[in-house]
Amino acid sequence: MCFEGVEKDKLQAYIEKVCSASTPSSFKKDIKALYKEISSSEPKQYTRGKFELWFFVKFINQLYEVIRKQLSKGESLKMRTQIGEENAIEILGPRTKMPESLRVFLKENIN
């Protein structure tokens, strides 16, 4: 993490310094309002698909590392296909079932 070594109470001053910016005096109130708004919303309202895919790719790769580290000596684990942000669509696309709602939408809207 890029904030290593920065004390928690000095973090705001550090970020202002490295970003050459100043924090508005209303930022705590603004943050609370945003937090309240996001907390009361369904995640799909503010999370785009690319971020869901990014999370999924990171999760799969981290899961592989955790499992690999848990193996006993002599055991091995192979990941047959390396998945990353740059190839996730090509790998996962053909293996993903199309939602019925998308199939209906395409059928009704494409000549």
C-alpha positions as CSV (number, residue, x, y, z in Angstrom):
1,M,0.0,0.0,0.0
2,C,1.3,3.5,-0.8
3,F,0.5,4.8,2.7
4,E,2.8,2.5,4.5
5,G,4.7,4.3,7.2
6,V,2.2,7.2,7.4
7,E,0.5,7.5,10.8
8,K,-3.3,7.4,10.6
9,D,-3.7,10.9,12.1
10,K,-1.3,12.4,9.6
11,L,-2.8,10.6,6.5
12,Q,-5.0,13.5,5.4
13,A,-2.1,15.9,5.5
14,Y,0.1,13.4,3.6
15,I,-2.5,12.9,0.9
16,E,-3.0,16.7,0.5
17,K,0.8,17.1,0.2
18,V,1.4,14.4,-2.4
19,C,-1.7,15.4,-4.4
20,S,-1.1,19.2,-4.2
21,A,-4.7,19.6,-3.1
22,S,-6.6,20.9,-0.1
23,T,-9.5,19.1,1.6
24,P,-12.7,21.2,1.8
25,S,-13.8,21.9,5.3
26,S,-17.2,20.1,4.6
27,F,-15.5,16.9,3.6
28,K,-16.6,14.9,6.7
29,K,-20.2,15.9,6.2
30,D,-20.0,15.1,2.5
31,I,-18.4,11.7,3.2
32,K,-21.1,10.8,5.7
33,A,-23.8,11.8,3.2
34,L,-22.2,9.7,0.4
35,Y,-21.8,6.8,2.8
36,K,-25.4,7.0,3.7
37,E,-26.5,7.2,0.1
38,I,-24.3,4.2,-1.0
39,S,-25.3,2.2,2.0
40,S,-29.0,2.5,1.2
41,S,-28.5,1.5,-2.4
42,E,-28.2,-1.9,-4.1
43,P,-24.5,-2.4,-5.1
44,K,-25.6,-2.9,-8.8
45,Q,-26.7,0.7,-8.9
46,Y,-23.2,2.0,-8.4
47,T,-20.9,-0.9,-9.4
48,R,-20.3,-1.3,-13.1
49,G,-19.8,-4.7,-14.7
50,K,-16.1,-4.0,-15.5
51,F,-15.5,-3.6,-11.7
52,E,-17.3,-6.8,-11.0
53,L,-15.2,-8.6,-13.6
54,W,-12.0,-7.0,-12.2
55,F,-13.0,-8.2,-8.7
56,F,-13.8,-11.7,-9.9
57,V,-10.4,-12.0,-11.7
58,K,-8.6,-10.8,-8.6
59,F,-10.6,-13.1,-6.4
60,I,-9.8,-16.2,-8.6
61,N,-6.1,-15.4,-8.7
62,Q,-6.0,-14.8,-4.9
63,L,-7.9,-18.0,-4.2
64,Y,-5.4,-19.9,-6.3
65,E,-2.5,-18.4,-4.3
66,V,-4.2,-19.2,-1.0
67,I,-4.9,-22.8,-2.0
68,R,-1.4,-23.2,-3.4
69,K,0.2,-22.0,-0.1
70,Q,-2.0,-24.4,1.9
71,L,-0.8,-27.5,0.0
72,S,1.6,-29.9,1.7
73,K,5.1,-30.3,0.4
74,G,5.1,-32.5,-2.7
75,E,1.6,-31.5,-3.7
76,S,1.1,-29.2,-6.6
77,L,-1.7,-27.2,-8.0
78,K,-1.8,-26.1,-11.7
79,M,-3.9,-23.4,-13.1
80,R,-4.5,-24.5,-16.7
81,T,-5.5,-21.1,-17.9
82,Q,-4.1,-17.8,-16.6
83,I,-6.9,-15.3,-16.3
84,G,-6.3,-11.6,-16.1
85,E,-8.2,-8.3,-16.9
86,E,-6.8,-8.4,-20.5
87,N,-8.2,-11.9,-21.3
88,A,-11.1,-12.5,-18.9
89,I,-13.8,-11.7,-21.5
90,E,-12.3,-14.1,-24.1
91,I,-11.9,-16.9,-21.5
92,L,-15.2,-16.5,-19.6
93,G,-17.5,-15.2,-22.4
94,P,-18.0,-18.6,-24.2
95,R,-18.5,-20.3,-20.9
96,T,-21.2,-18.0,-19.6
97,K,-24.8,-18.6,-20.1
98,M,-26.7,-15.7,-21.6
99,P,-29.5,-14.4,-19.3
100,E,-32.9,-15.0,-20.7
101,S,-33.7,-11.3,-20.3
102,L,-30.8,-10.4,-22.6
103,R,-31.8,-13.0,-25.2
104,V,-35.3,-11.5,-25.3
105,F,-34.0,-8.0,-25.5
106,L,-31.7,-8.8,-28.4
107,K,-34.4,-10.8,-30.2
108,E,-36.8,-7.9,-30.0
109,N,-34.4,-5.1,-30.8
110,I,-32.1,-6.5,-33.5
111,N,-33.5,-6.9,-37.1
